[in-house]
Amino acid sequence: TEWRTLYRQIIARGLLRVDVEGHGSVQLTDTARPILKGESQLTLRKMVKASKSERRKSKAYTGTGNAVLWEALREHRKALAAEQEIPAYMIFHDATLAEMAERQPQTLDQLSRVSGVGESKLAKYGAGFLEVILANLNSQTTEDINDTATTSIALLKQGKTPDTIATERSLALTTIYGHLCQGIASGELNIGEVVTLGETELKEIQFAFEHSEDGKIKPVYELLDGEYDYNILKCVKATLHSI
């Protein structure tokens, strides 16, 4: 709310402090005295609310996946956020929900491969979101689910880059790479068509995955000191395992 935002600004400027010995009461600091005496002015940022049309636009689903599932995922996230009294984005960003709607993972392991689903969030929220996904699988045919990946693969073969495809299709870049990883795993694409890696680099990443304890992206990313971004690592992983 607005008053909480203003309160945080006042605290951040050192005008108030919490009196620990006084059971958490709030006290004015010496910094606040010139303001109270009118000797200086206090300027705070004003909260600007988005218009109704802007708020509606931000919630609109622009992907080509399961729109019914997208709404169900958003409702589940909204309920969790209300229950925990936190902003919805702190559970999962819209891009993560969009990728869930696109890829429709059916196991916790598959869900863990969705961008934005780390180990802690998988443990905390995974089962609930997976239940929502499984409950809405029948609202879209398998042919429709696979078609969006086929489109991304076809556009890449036409010479378009993943960034261009993401822009043209109004999808997250991670979603496009997910489609291309499917193409690599199925043999429709060669990894060289998707990412530019030397033979030594490719073998280095493959070796890291083969010797990773659980085969997840994050440990490999850290093992390689963040030298390769997650999308590249996902593509290399697709050469070793089906996704």
Secondary structure as GFF3:
##gff-version 3
##sequence-region A 1 243
A	DSSP	alpha_helix	2	12	.	.	.	ID=ss1
A	DSSP	beta_strand	16	19	.	.	.	ID=ss2
A	DSSP	beta_strand	25	28	.	.	.	ID=ss3
A	DSSP	three_ten_helix	30	32	.	.	.	ID=ss4
A	DSSP	alpha_helix	33	36	.	.	.	ID=ss5
A	DSSP	alpha_helix	52	59	.	.	.	ID=ss6
A	DSSP	alpha_helix	67	84	.	.	.	ID=ss7
A	DSSP	three_ten_helix	88	90	.	.	.	ID=ss8
A	DSSP	alpha_helix	94	103	.	.	.	ID=ss9
A	DSSP	alpha_helix	108	111	.	.	.	ID=ss10
A	DSSP	alpha_helix	119	135	.	.	.	ID=ss11
A	DSSP	three_ten_helix	137	139	.	.	.	ID=ss12
A	DSSP	alpha_helix	142	157	.	.	.	ID=ss13
A	DSSP	alpha_helix	162	169	.	.	.	ID=ss14
A	DSSP	alpha_helix	173	186	.	.	.	ID=ss15
A	DSSP	alpha_helix	191	194	.	.	.	ID=ss16
A	DSSP	alpha_helix	199	210	.	.	.	ID=ss17
A	DSSP	alpha_helix	217	223	.	.	.	ID=ss18
A	DSSP	alpha_helix	230	240	.	.	.	ID=ss19
###
